[in-house]
Structures are given as C-alpha cells and as structure tokens.
Amino acid sequence: MRDNMSNLIEDLFHGNLRLDESIHPEQDEYYEINSQISDTMQNYKTKLPDTEYDALEQLIDLIGQSTSMYVEAAFEQGFRTGGRLIIEVLAKP
C-alpha cells in the first residue's frame, strides 16, 4: 500500500495526476445529451449567419468556463470534506 501512495504523491508532485481525464459519467443519458448538443450546434451552424454562430460559440465557451470553475470548487469542497471525515474517524478512540 505504501508504494501506491508514494506513486500517487509523486504523480501529484510532478503534475502527472489528471483526474479530469479519468471522469466517465455512467449515465446513458450523458452520451445522448452530448449527441443532442452536437446535433443542435450543427443545426445552428447551417441556419445562422457566421457572426451570430460565432457569438453563440463564444457564449457556450463562457458557460463551459463557468461550469469548469464550479466543478473545480465542488471537487475541492468534496476533497476537504473527505479529509475532515478521515480526521474525525481516526480521532475517535
């Protein structure tokens, strides 16, 4: 167990730990929703003038940035809560 923990700590130190790359939602709906988003964007691309489509893409990029910041904050909060839980469990006799 110590070797796995050491590797995890080393990976974290060297920036090799990319948790976001290992997230794969298990809900079937996730993939269906992404397909619908792609289809809808393709539909807008064919119907909107280039300037309006570019503005829509910029809006979607901003929403993505906002969502990423929220997910990061949620991850940090969950990690801290998990750490506090471990401390509380280990502190009890």
MORAFEN-V114834 format. One line per field, one symbol per residue. burial: # if it has 16 or more other ideal C-beta (glycine too) atoms within 10 Angstrom, else .. A space follows every 50 residues. Layout:
# MORAFEN-V114834
burial=???
This chain:
# MORAFEN-V114834
burial=.................................................. ...........................................
